[in-house]
Each structure stands twice: as structure tokens, then as C-alpha cells.
């Protein structure tokens, strides 16, 4: 991508962030009409999170491409065997047909689990990029910060969509426990024991810290694409009359 096209892309991303920030600050969006907030239809809420997820995935793809282009051969992924992504324990449907077969609650939980799984790693990525000035320039560090903030907004937006679906009786209220319990997805074999959950969380954190920047960017690009596709599928399952 040429320098001019890159500048245009990041201007558009910045404008998207500003527009999102303005909407949140002027009238917070809610699901069921609480005082002082703006209520949108479920279809509009879906459209907003899908558009924002597309921006997140676009930024992750550009940052990953920039990293690959600027990395020295010794830091490049060519010829290397990567460890599994830290989200590998989250069972995700393979392909559109399998995603369409999942119940609404199951697909919603998969989306929430993927979003929650990236809360800490993206913050660590920005922090390490900011420290390693000999490897990363300030532009890439700022992109990583933007990506973290955009992912936070996306997670909040999806939680609002979930609340709206629950308010309309389209999914059960049990789904909300996923967002409030981010550690629940870390164990590949949940036995319900707090000690086992703590050990699994520590193992996942150690694994995430061991991943290099390229692996994190590769995994995040993959997962952000999954989130975008799953949101589109979920919208068609919930409100098929709107653009499906």
C-alpha cells in the first residue's frame, strides 16, 4: 500500500473513532431506555457493531502487514513454528455453515469470549511496542493503542446488543455471565473448581506473554475477522429482514 493510501486509511479510522466517541459522549446508547441514553433498534445496533468490527479488523490487518514488511528476517515468521494462539481453547465454528448451526446463545457467547480474551493482550502489545523504540516506531505504537481502544468500544457495543436481545426475549439472560466472567473461557476442561480456574488463567497469561508481537498480531487479525463474520451471521439469525 502506498504512503498516500495509508494516510487516507488512518484518517478514516481516526474519524470513525471520533464519530463513535462523539456519539457515546453526547448520548450514551442503551438497550432499554434508561434515563439519559439513546435507544436504537436492534438492527441499528447490529449495523454499528458490524461496521466498527470491520474497522478493527482493517486496522489489525494493516498493522500486521506493516510489521511483516518492516521486520528483519530474524524476526520474521518465515520458517518458524508458532505456538498456538492464546484463544485456541475457545471453540469456534469453522466456516459459515457451522456458525449458522449454532444456537443464538452459543454464537453470542463465542463472540463475547473472543472479545474478552483480547482485553489484556492488546494492552500488553501497545506497552511493549512503546518500550522497544529500537524495533518499533511511534506510529506503530499509536496504531496498537488505537486498536486497543477500538476493541474496547467494540466490546461495549456488543454487550449493548446482547442486553437488547435479552430485553426483547431473543436470548436467555445467562449469556451475560460470559462478559462478567472473562476467566471462564480459559480452561479447556472446566471442572468448576476455583483453583483449577486460577491455574488455567495463570497458564494462559504466561502463554500470552511468551508470544512475540508478530504472533499476537497474526492471532488478533484472525480473531477480529471471526468476530466480524460471526456478528454478521448473528444479525441474520436475529433480524433476517434487515439486509440478509
Residue frames relative to the residue before (quaternion, step in Angstrom):
aa qw qx qy qz dx dy dz
X 1.0000 0.0000 0.0000 0.0000 0.00 0.00 0.00
X 0.4607 -0.6964 0.4752 0.2773 3.57 -0.90 0.93
X 0.6649 -0.5107 0.3635 0.4062 3.54 -1.29 0.43
X 0.6525 0.5318 -0.3199 0.4349 3.58 0.98 -0.86
X 0.6670 0.4955 -0.3041 0.4659 3.57 0.97 -0.86
X 0.6168 0.5424 -0.3453 0.4541 3.59 1.07 -0.73
X 0.6512 0.5176 -0.3190 0.4541 3.57 0.95 -0.89
X 0.6447 0.5159 -0.3234 0.4622 3.58 0.97 -0.86
X 0.6409 0.5422 -0.3256 0.4350 3.58 0.96 -0.90
X 0.7346 0.4280 -0.2528 0.4618 3.57 0.77 -0.99
X 0.5548 0.5546 -0.3944 0.4787 3.59 1.22 -0.33
X 0.6564 0.5059 -0.3064 0.4682 3.57 0.98 -0.87
X 0.6288 0.5229 -0.3287 0.4725 3.57 1.02 -0.80
X 0.6599 0.5106 -0.3072 0.4576 3.58 0.92 -0.91
X 0.6507 0.5085 -0.3142 0.4683 3.57 0.98 -0.83
X 0.6280 0.5351 -0.3315 0.4576 3.55 1.07 -0.76
X 0.6501 0.5111 -0.3063 0.4715 3.56 1.02 -0.82
X 0.6566 0.5098 -0.3101 0.4613 3.55 0.96 -0.88
X 0.6488 0.5169 -0.3170 0.4597 3.56 1.00 -0.86
X 0.6503 0.5073 -0.3084 0.4739 3.57 1.00 -0.86
X 0.6539 0.5148 -0.3102 0.4595 3.57 0.95 -0.91
X 0.6509 0.5220 -0.3192 0.4493 3.57 0.97 -0.86
X 0.6514 0.5154 -0.3217 0.4544 3.57 0.96 -0.84
X 0.6722 0.5007 -0.3036 0.4530 3.55 0.93 -0.90
X 0.6974 0.4848 -0.2817 0.4463 3.56 0.91 -0.96
X 0.7026 0.4766 -0.2856 0.4446 3.60 0.91 -0.88
X 0.7916 -0.0899 0.0927 0.5972 3.59 0.96 -0.84
X 0.3051 -0.7736 0.5242 0.1836 3.60 -0.13 1.22
X 0.3828 -0.7266 0.5287 0.2144 3.54 -0.99 0.88
X 0.0050 -0.7972 0.6035 -0.0162 3.57 -0.89 0.91
X 0.5872 -0.6365 0.3993 0.3011 3.53 -1.29 0.29
X 0.8489 0.1842 -0.0368 0.4940 3.57 0.94 -0.84
X 0.6859 -0.5601 0.2874 0.3650 3.59 1.05 0.68
X 0.2061 0.7691 -0.5742 0.1907 3.59 0.90 0.81
X 0.6543 -0.5335 0.3653 0.3923 3.55 -1.24 0.47
X 0.8448 0.2110 -0.1592 0.4652 3.57 -1.00 0.88
X 0.6751 0.4490 -0.3242 0.4873 3.60 1.13 0.44
X 0.4638 -0.6800 0.5129 0.2437 3.51 -1.32 0.41
X 0.2316 -0.7915 0.5557 0.1057 3.58 -0.71 1.11
X 0.1047 -0.7838 0.6108 0.0406 3.57 -0.86 1.02
X 0.5750 -0.5533 0.4566 0.3935 3.55 -1.25 0.35
X 0.6400 -0.5324 0.3858 0.3976 3.55 -1.20 0.45
X 0.6310 0.5372 -0.3330 0.4498 3.57 1.02 -0.77
X 0.6656 0.4928 -0.3028 0.4716 3.59 0.96 -0.85
X 0.6240 0.5309 -0.3385 0.4628 3.57 1.02 -0.74
X 0.6410 0.5142 -0.3166 0.4738 3.57 0.97 -0.84
X 0.6477 0.5274 -0.3268 0.4422 3.58 0.91 -0.91
X 0.6682 0.5158 -0.3053 0.4407 3.58 0.94 -0.86
X 0.7008 0.4504 -0.2909 0.4705 3.58 0.85 -0.89
X 0.6202 0.5326 -0.3464 0.4601 3.60 1.08 -0.64
X 0.6518 0.5002 -0.3119 0.4771 3.59 0.97 -0.84
X 0.6740 0.4856 -0.3001 0.4690 3.56 0.97 -0.84
X 0.6270 0.5267 -0.3408 0.4618 3.58 1.04 -0.70
X 0.6128 0.5373 -0.3460 0.4648 3.59 1.11 -0.63
X 0.6443 0.5050 -0.3213 0.4761 3.60 1.03 -0.73
X 0.6283 0.5297 -0.3320 0.4631 3.57 1.01 -0.80
X 0.6872 0.4746 -0.2893 0.4678 3.57 0.85 -0.94
X 0.6303 0.5367 -0.3364 0.4489 3.58 1.02 -0.74
X 0.6703 0.4867 -0.2988 0.4739 3.57 0.95 -0.86
X 0.6437 0.5161 -0.3295 0.4590 3.59 0.97 -0.79
X 0.6468 0.5195 -0.3196 0.4578 3.60 1.01 -0.76
X 0.6721 0.4897 -0.2992 0.4679 3.58 0.97 -0.84
X 0.6596 0.4927 -0.3189 0.4696 3.59 0.96 -0.79
X 0.6346 0.5186 -0.3272 0.4704 3.59 1.01 -0.74
X 0.6575 0.5035 -0.3060 0.4697 3.59 0.98 -0.87
X 0.6386 0.5199 -0.3231 0.4665 3.59 0.99 -0.83
X 0.6559 0.5167 -0.3130 0.4526 3.56 0.93 -0.87
X 0.6545 0.5075 -0.3104 0.4666 3.58 0.96 -0.86
X 0.6690 0.5172 -0.2974 0.4433 3.56 0.97 -0.90
X 0.7690 0.3879 -0.1897 0.4714 3.57 0.94 -0.91
X 0.5348 0.6355 -0.4144 0.3719 3.60 1.22 -0.21
X 0.4704 -0.6344 0.5316 0.3060 3.53 -1.16 0.66
X 0.6719 -0.5092 0.3341 0.4215 3.62 -1.14 0.47
X 0.6483 0.5398 -0.3261 0.4267 3.59 1.03 -0.73
X 0.7205 0.4000 -0.2410 0.5127 3.58 1.19 -0.55
X 0.5337 0.6405 -0.4090 0.3711 3.57 1.24 -0.20
X 0.5616 -0.6483 0.4139 0.3048 3.54 -1.21 0.53
X 0.4569 0.7085 -0.4497 0.2950 3.58 1.23 -0.25
X 0.8423 0.1659 -0.1406 0.4932 3.55 -0.86 1.01
X 0.6144 0.5464 -0.3565 0.4437 3.59 1.25 0.04
X 0.3157 -0.7105 0.5917 0.2133 3.54 -1.24 0.53
X 0.2529 -0.8034 0.5251 0.1221 3.55 -0.49 1.19
X 0.4785 -0.6048 0.5314 0.3505 3.57 -1.18 0.45
X 0.6484 -0.5011 0.3809 0.4282 3.57 -1.25 0.18
X 0.5621 -0.5608 0.4764 0.3776 3.54 -1.23 0.49
X 0.5624 -0.6191 0.4200 0.3523 3.58 -1.10 0.62
X 0.6545 0.4867 -0.3135 0.4863 3.60 1.28 -0.17
X 0.3785 0.7662 -0.4619 0.2372 3.60 1.25 0.09
X 0.6341 0.5421 -0.3338 0.4388 3.59 1.14 -0.53
X 0.5726 0.5477 -0.3911 0.4682 3.58 1.25 -0.17
X 0.3141 -0.7655 0.5333 0.1758 3.57 -0.54 1.17
X 0.0156 -0.8082 0.5870 -0.0445 3.56 -0.52 1.22
X 0.5164 -0.6456 0.4555 0.3301 3.61 -1.00 0.74
X 0.3324 -0.7436 0.5529 0.1754 3.54 -1.00 0.88
X 0.8315 0.1205 -0.1258 0.5275 3.54 -0.43 1.23
X 0.6667 -0.5409 0.3566 0.3686 3.54 -1.27 0.53
X 0.6581 0.5325 -0.3237 0.4226 3.59 0.90 -0.90
X 0.6751 0.4837 -0.2971 0.4712 3.58 0.94 -0.86
X 0.6291 0.5262 -0.3339 0.4645 3.59 1.07 -0.71
X 0.6547 0.5192 -0.3105 0.4532 3.58 1.02 -0.75
X 0.6400 0.5421 -0.3221 0.4391 3.58 1.18 -0.51
X 0.5705 0.6038 -0.3846 0.4025 3.59 1.20 -0.43
X 0.5289 -0.5985 0.4924 0.3459 3.53 -1.17 0.61
X 0.6746 -0.5062 0.3428 0.4138 3.59 -1.18 0.51
X 0.6720 0.5096 -0.2999 0.4459 3.54 0.88 -0.98
X 0.6615 0.5223 -0.3099 0.4399 3.58 0.94 -0.89
X 0.6742 0.4839 -0.2957 0.4732 3.57 0.91 -0.92
X 0.6288 0.5278 -0.3290 0.4667 3.58 1.04 -0.77
X 0.6598 0.5087 -0.3080 0.4594 3.58 0.95 -0.85
X 0.6142 0.5430 -0.3467 0.4558 3.60 1.01 -0.74
X 0.6498 0.5153 -0.3090 0.4655 3.59 0.95 -0.91
X 0.6798 0.4909 -0.2931 0.4594 3.58 0.85 -0.97
X 0.6452 0.5280 -0.3238 0.4473 3.59 0.97 -0.82
X 0.6547 0.5027 -0.3152 0.4684 3.59 0.94 -0.84
X 0.6622 0.5066 -0.3102 0.4569 3.59 0.93 -0.86
X 0.6811 0.4848 -0.2929 0.4639 3.59 0.90 -0.90
X 0.6292 0.5757 -0.3357 0.3998 3.58 1.05 -0.75
X 0.7236 0.4325 -0.2441 0.4793 3.59 1.17 -0.50
X 0.3767 0.7502 -0.4793 0.2561 3.60 1.21 0.10
X 0.7637 0.3687 -0.1974 0.4917 3.60 0.76 -1.01
X 0.6581 0.5345 -0.3440 0.4036 3.67 0.78 -0.86
X 0.6545 0.5051 -0.3354 0.4517 3.62 0.96 -0.72
X 0.6276 0.5148 -0.3360 0.4777 3.59 1.07 -0.64
X 0.6467 0.5089 -0.3114 0.4752 3.57 1.04 -0.78
X 0.6227 0.5513 -0.3352 0.4427 3.57 1.04 -0.79
X 0.6697 0.4855 -0.3008 0.4746 3.59 0.88 -0.93
X 0.6532 0.5291 -0.3192 0.4376 3.58 0.92 -0.92
X 0.6994 0.4631 -0.2825 0.4654 3.59 0.86 -0.93
X 0.6198 0.5302 -0.3449 0.4644 3.60 1.05 -0.66
X 0.6547 0.5163 -0.3128 0.4549 3.57 0.99 -0.82
X 0.6798 0.4911 -0.2859 0.4636 3.60 1.10 -0.67
X 0.7322 0.4154 -0.2292 0.4886 3.58 0.99 -0.83
X 0.0584 -0.8543 0.5165 -0.0044 3.55 0.52 1.22
X 0.6215 0.5566 -0.3475 0.4279 3.59 1.16 -0.51
X 0.7207 0.4044 -0.2323 0.5128 3.57 1.23 -0.41
X 0.7993 0.2085 -0.0810 0.5577 3.57 0.95 -0.91
X 0.3524 -0.7102 0.5622 0.2353 3.53 -1.09 0.70
X 0.6950 -0.4959 0.3257 0.4063 3.54 -1.28 0.29
X 0.5760 0.5942 -0.3793 0.4138 3.59 1.15 -0.57
X 0.6822 0.4749 -0.2881 0.4755 3.57 0.87 -0.94
X 0.6218 0.5366 -0.3389 0.4589 3.56 1.04 -0.74
X 0.6639 0.4965 -0.2999 0.4721 3.58 0.98 -0.84
X 0.6144 0.5379 -0.3427 0.4644 3.58 1.09 -0.71
X 0.6437 0.5166 -0.3169 0.4673 3.56 1.00 -0.83
X 0.6346 0.5174 -0.3231 0.4746 3.59 1.05 -0.75
X 0.6384 0.5183 -0.3177 0.4722 3.58 0.99 -0.86
X 0.6469 0.5285 -0.3132 0.4518 3.56 0.97 -0.88
X 0.6437 0.5151 -0.3189 0.4677 3.57 0.99 -0.82
X 0.6868 0.4827 -0.2852 0.4625 3.58 0.88 -0.95
X 0.6467 0.5142 -0.3194 0.4641 3.58 1.00 -0.80
X 0.6394 0.5168 -0.3265 0.4664 3.58 1.04 -0.75
X 0.6092 0.5423 -0.3443 0.4650 3.58 1.08 -0.71
X 0.6665 0.4901 -0.3009 0.4744 3.59 0.91 -0.89
X 0.6385 0.5244 -0.3311 0.4558 3.58 1.00 -0.78
X 0.6443 0.5232 -0.3228 0.4550 3.56 0.94 -0.87
X 0.6572 0.4997 -0.3083 0.4726 3.59 0.95 -0.85
X 0.6481 0.5267 -0.3146 0.4511 3.56 1.02 -0.82
X 0.6596 0.4939 -0.3066 0.4764 3.57 0.96 -0.85
X 0.6230 0.5318 -0.3437 0.4594 3.59 1.03 -0.71
X 0.6293 0.5157 -0.3307 0.4783 3.59 1.10 -0.66
X 0.6189 0.5302 -0.3319 0.4750 3.58 1.04 -0.77
X 0.6464 0.5199 -0.3118 0.4634 3.58 0.95 -0.90
X 0.6528 0.5136 -0.3088 0.4634 3.57 0.94 -0.91
X 0.6448 0.5183 -0.3151 0.4651 3.58 1.02 -0.82
X 0.6545 0.5051 -0.3173 0.4645 3.60 0.92 -0.85
X 0.6512 0.5024 -0.3125 0.4753 3.57 1.03 -0.78
X 0.6353 0.5366 -0.3223 0.4524 3.57 1.00 -0.83
X 0.7144 0.4264 -0.2384 0.5010 3.57 1.12 -0.74
X 0.5055 -0.6869 0.3980 0.3380 3.57 1.31 0.04
X 0.4365 0.7254 -0.4373 0.3033 3.59 1.20 0.42
X 0.7667 0.0929 -0.0800 0.6301 3.57 1.24 -0.45
X 0.5867 -0.5994 0.4131 0.3547 3.56 -1.20 0.44
X 0.5911 -0.5971 0.4194 0.3438 3.56 -1.22 0.49
X 0.5264 0.6537 -0.4085 0.3589 3.60 1.19 -0.30
X 0.5477 0.6371 -0.3960 0.3706 3.60 1.17 -0.49
X 0.6146 0.5887 -0.3484 0.3927 3.59 1.04 -0.74
X 0.5718 0.6081 -0.3860 0.3927 3.60 1.14 -0.49
X 0.5668 0.5938 -0.3876 0.4195 3.60 1.17 -0.44
X 0.6837 0.4862 -0.2847 0.4638 3.56 0.92 -0.92
X 0.7147 0.4436 -0.2618 0.4732 3.58 1.03 -0.73
X 0.7426 0.3068 -0.1936 0.5631 3.60 1.29 -0.21
X 0.1024 -0.8585 0.5000 0.0499 3.59 0.44 1.21
X 0.6267 0.5544 -0.3503 0.4210 3.61 1.17 -0.38
X 0.5061 0.7101 -0.4026 0.2786 3.57 1.23 -0.38
X 0.7047 0.4698 -0.2760 0.4543 3.59 1.09 -0.59
X 0.5396 0.6823 -0.3925 0.2987 3.59 1.19 -0.29
X 0.6912 0.4542 -0.2854 0.4843 3.58 1.11 -0.52
X 0.3792 -0.7305 0.5228 0.2219 3.57 -0.85 0.96
X 0.7727 0.1499 -0.1002 0.6086 3.58 1.25 -0.37
X 0.1310 -0.8437 0.5187 0.0437 3.55 0.24 1.30
X 0.0922 -0.8101 0.5777 0.0395 3.57 -0.63 1.09
X 0.5758 -0.6456 0.3541 0.3553 3.55 1.27 0.25
X 0.5725 0.6022 -0.3811 0.4054 3.59 1.25 0.05
X 0.5060 -0.6702 0.4479 0.3070 3.64 -0.78 0.97
X 0.6503 0.5240 -0.3300 0.4400 3.59 0.95 -0.83
X 0.6448 0.5115 -0.3202 0.4692 3.57 0.99 -0.80
X 0.6380 0.5229 -0.3253 0.4623 3.58 1.01 -0.78
X 0.6525 0.5171 -0.3142 0.4562 3.59 0.96 -0.85
X 0.6560 0.5022 -0.3102 0.4704 3.57 0.98 -0.85
X 0.6493 0.5148 -0.3141 0.4633 3.56 1.01 -0.83
X 0.6341 0.5265 -0.3258 0.4632 3.58 1.03 -0.80
X 0.6611 0.5014 -0.3114 0.4632 3.59 0.90 -0.90
X 0.6429 0.5206 -0.3225 0.4601 3.57 1.00 -0.81
X 0.6625 0.5041 -0.3075 0.4608 3.58 0.96 -0.87
X 0.6449 0.5181 -0.3232 0.4596 3.59 1.00 -0.80
X 0.6456 0.5131 -0.3175 0.4680 3.58 1.00 -0.83
X 0.6514 0.5139 -0.3112 0.4634 3.54 0.98 -0.84
X 0.6560 0.5130 -0.3174 0.4536 3.59 0.95 -0.86
X 0.6581 0.5114 -0.3110 0.4568 3.59 1.02 -0.81
X 0.6581 0.5293 -0.3108 0.4360 3.57 1.12 -0.68
X 0.5726 0.5966 -0.3874 0.4075 3.59 1.16 -0.44
X 0.3851 -0.7038 0.5338 0.2674 3.56 -0.98 0.75
X 0.7266 -0.4591 0.2830 0.4257 3.53 -1.30 0.24
X 0.6464 0.5286 -0.3384 0.4339 3.55 0.93 -0.81
X 0.6546 0.5114 -0.3197 0.4557 3.56 0.96 -0.81
X 0.6336 0.5253 -0.3324 0.4605 3.58 0.98 -0.81
X 0.6779 0.4863 -0.2918 0.4678 3.56 0.92 -0.91
X 0.6221 0.5339 -0.3295 0.4684 3.57 1.05 -0.77
X 0.6912 0.4781 -0.2760 0.4663 3.57 0.87 -0.98
X 0.6709 0.4954 -0.3129 0.4545 3.57 0.94 -0.85
X 0.6130 0.5346 -0.3522 0.4631 3.59 1.01 -0.73
X 0.6515 0.5141 -0.3046 0.4675 3.57 0.98 -0.87
X 0.7226 0.4534 -0.2581 0.4535 3.58 0.80 -1.03
X 0.6328 0.5198 -0.3435 0.4597 3.61 1.03 -0.68
X 0.6173 0.5223 -0.3413 0.4791 3.58 1.14 -0.58
X 0.6215 0.5337 -0.3323 0.4674 3.58 1.05 -0.76
X 0.6546 0.5194 -0.3178 0.4481 3.57 0.88 -0.96
X 0.6518 0.5201 -0.3144 0.4536 3.57 0.91 -0.92
X 0.6939 0.4734 -0.2798 0.4648 3.60 0.86 -0.93
X 0.6575 0.5072 -0.3164 0.4585 3.58 0.98 -0.82
X 0.6245 0.5311 -0.3432 0.4585 3.60 1.03 -0.71
X 0.6400 0.5180 -0.3235 0.4662 3.58 1.00 -0.79
X 0.6644 0.4977 -0.2981 0.4712 3.56 0.96 -0.89
X 0.6535 0.5137 -0.3134 0.4591 3.57 0.96 -0.88
X 0.6260 0.5328 -0.3435 0.4542 3.59 0.97 -0.77
X 0.6776 0.4901 -0.2934 0.4632 3.57 0.94 -0.89
X 0.6302 0.5166 -0.3300 0.4765 3.55 1.19 -0.53
X 0.7295 0.4387 -0.2293 0.4720 3.58 1.00 -0.86
X 0.8044 0.0698 -0.0001 0.5899 3.60 0.84 -1.00
X 0.0553 -0.8591 0.5081 0.0252 3.63 0.52 1.12
X 0.6157 0.5805 -0.3499 0.4019 3.56 1.17 -0.45
X 0.6923 0.4514 -0.2700 0.4941 3.60 1.26 -0.23
X 0.8696 -0.1716 0.0688 0.4579 3.55 -0.17 1.30
X 0.5840 0.5619 -0.3928 0.4347 3.63 1.06 0.59
